[in-house]
Amino acid sequence: MKVYDDKHIKNVVFVGAHGSGKTTLAETMLFEAGLINRRGTVENKNTVSDHHDIEHERGTSVLATPLHTEWRNYKINIIDTPGLDDFIGEILSSIRVADSIVTVINARYGVEIGTEIIWNYIARYNKPTIFVINQIDQSNANFDDSFKGIRSLVGSNAVKIQYPLVIDGAQCIVDVLKMKLYKFGPNGGKPEKLPIPDNQKELANQLHNELVEKAAENDMDLLEIFVEKGTLSEEEMRQGIKQGMLNHELFPVFCISALQDMGSGRLMGFIDNVAPAAADLKPEQSVEGKTVKPLPTEPTVLFVFKTEFLPNVGQITFFKVKSGELKANDKLVNAQNGETETLNQLFIMDGKERRPISKLNAGDIGASLKLKHTETNHTLHTEGHPVTIKPIQYPEARIQRAVTAVEKHDEEKMMEALKKIHSEDPTVVVSYSHELKQLILACQGELQLSVIKWSLENGYGVKADFSRPRIAYRETITRPAAASYRHKKQSGGAGQFAQVHMKIEPWYQDMAEPEGFNIRGKEEVELPWGGKLVFYNCIVGGVIDLRFLPSIKKGILEVMESGPLTESYIRDVRVMVYDGKMHTVDSNDIAFKIAGAHAFKAAFLNARPKLLEPIRNLNVKVPEDAVGQVMTDLQSRRAVILGIESADQYQILRCSVPEAELYGYSTELRSLTQGKATFHATFSAFEPVPGNIQEKIVKEKGQPVDA
């Protein structure tokens, strides 16, 4: 396979809402370049991109798939991504290594919420972006509305390179950069190139002049030429458009029918001739502050953006060569763990097909097999030239489930499978909660969860139950209470004896010291789960030896780790140990720990204990026509609306809501708004649980509460 230099490699990622036609466009581009002889379709489950069983079953892209094509002495690496934000991890990883982004819009629906969500991430990375309005040949396509939607998204810097036209029943595309008309036959393919019709010349010239002005604005030399001549040549326009894309101040808009192969060849030509390559982008700054230049003469640096496990193949590691050149059998050091990896085999991946290659240059994307110590977000570098590429920042999970293996003997197998699933998509996070005593799986939404279930069962042969996680409540008290406990145990020989008297009170910041006690010592314990235990030694006359006080405190802390109401953590209590008894022979640390624990538990139950529940700050971005339904649903979840802000055609609802009421919210919100709303939740504070709800929770002893 031919090796391309850094100036002839273009890396593009296809993004866009579900159903916009990204996979079909990728398939058509491979066909146009002659890399495949027949075009597959999503419906027939035979595209190069959607090759996984789960994608065939669901009829949609689930994983980001690297492909490549070769067009007019350029290599175009394409990454086809899912269109649903449940799989945002796949999309972000791909955006991170792309040089340009191709955002595909369905001409029938215009800019959808999925496009807007993805655009917010594109804007963070400031990557050059091309918009492609697809399916222009459909009867209900509306190019103008789609273009208006793009301008609402990115502003007036969106500029038409093309617009569609139908002449005598034939689909045509007017190109205002080349000032030509492309007329397609009923089966698409190579178009007939014609002059622009007289009735379109005024519009085409107007759009051409707009494009000339936009191109000139981005380069001082071009601006001088434009002022002097009043126009730019096609080559000068390409130069200005590229600079505008690099400045994130010009967004070219194309139109195509990917299914009918109309306009895809022209789009590929634009990617070749105009879209920036890795060498055109600003050098990247490493974690250490070093400049990583995309040059073949620099030390080799790879950034791993994707990991995949395939049956009968094992682990495939996908990377971008950030600098230098990579040859088969090269040894590189992992910046994260210091391990040396040998890349025995190098491949260009086209879906499931592996195409061996001997060398990859800076800017290229490739893959290797069975690296032992390397994961997604890792950097591999030449020994002696350490550098760490800044990692991809993934969004926090939106839903959580407790997960258990159906068959107990499958637990280890399930954990190994979940570890691989996390390696493939870091937005899937698995952790064991010692507080909840559950294995918790966190991910982006119900669709991603269904894919995880499918993968466990069909990919790893493990059946798992996913259930509602317990809520991390806290327990505290609302009034003072006193209690005592005598521990006495005799079993021949030395026995156990301890008696402890204590008073407990609610603790809050800056409260006065307790009255009526002779305070001999004070210790403030910052609890790992939040809040405090304030422990006072108020012993008078040596009735309890000082050496036993730490044991009493230890007994109290053990109870605080598993409160008597719901087995939740206890917080914000102060304890005054003021009396007791001991035995010269039978008293020991164990006896006083037991007595302290029992006395504290008895006092706690008499101090009108109160449950505290975690409260989340919730921001919900909702289309204006769905605000009423969403607010009604939120109020049914005990939410408190804190404010409403306007954002274009959306309203942002700011509210606080108990975490217990957010179970299933992602699915419900999607249903209420047809998938057009998004939300983000962050922890706020612990607040008292209403009495009737506390009674129900306590009765169930900390089991999940039905919403």
Buried (B, 14 or more C-beta within 10 A) or exposed (E): EEBBBBBBBBBBBBBBBBBBBBBBBBBBBBBBBEBBEEBBEBEEBBBBBBBBBBBBEBEBBBBBBBBBBBBEEBBBBBBBBBBBBBBBBBBBBBBBBBBBBBBBBBBBBBBBBBBBBBBEBBEEBEBBBBBBBBBBBBEEBBBEBBBBBBBBBBEEBBBBBBBBBEEEEEBBBBBBBBBBBBBBEEEBBEBEEEEBEEEBBEBBEEBBEBBBBBBBBBBEEBBEBBEEEEBBEEEBBBBBBBBBBBBBBBBBBBBBBBBBBBBBBBBBBBBBBBBBBBBBBEBBEBEEEBEBBBBBEBBBBBBBBBBBBBEEEEBBBBBBBBBBBBEBEBEBBBBBEEBEBEBEBBBBBBBEEBBEBEBBBBBBBBBBBEBEEBBBBBBBBBEEBBBBBBBBEBEEBBBBBBBBBEEEEBBEBBBEBBEBBBBBBBBBBBEEBEBBEBBBBBBBBBBBBBBBBBBBBEBBEBEBEBEBBBBBBBBBBEEBBBBBBBBEEEEEEEBBBBBBBBBBBBBEEEEEEBEEBEEBEBEEBEBEEEBBBBBBBBBEEEEBEEEBBBBBBBBBBBBBBBBBBBBBBBBBBBBBBBBBBBBEEBBBBBBBBBBBBBBBBBBBBBBEBBBBBBBBBBBBBBBEEBBEBBBEBBEEBBBEBEEBEEEEEBBBBBBBBBBBBBBEBBBBBBEBBEBBBBBEBEEBEBEEBEEEBBEEBBEEEBEBBEB
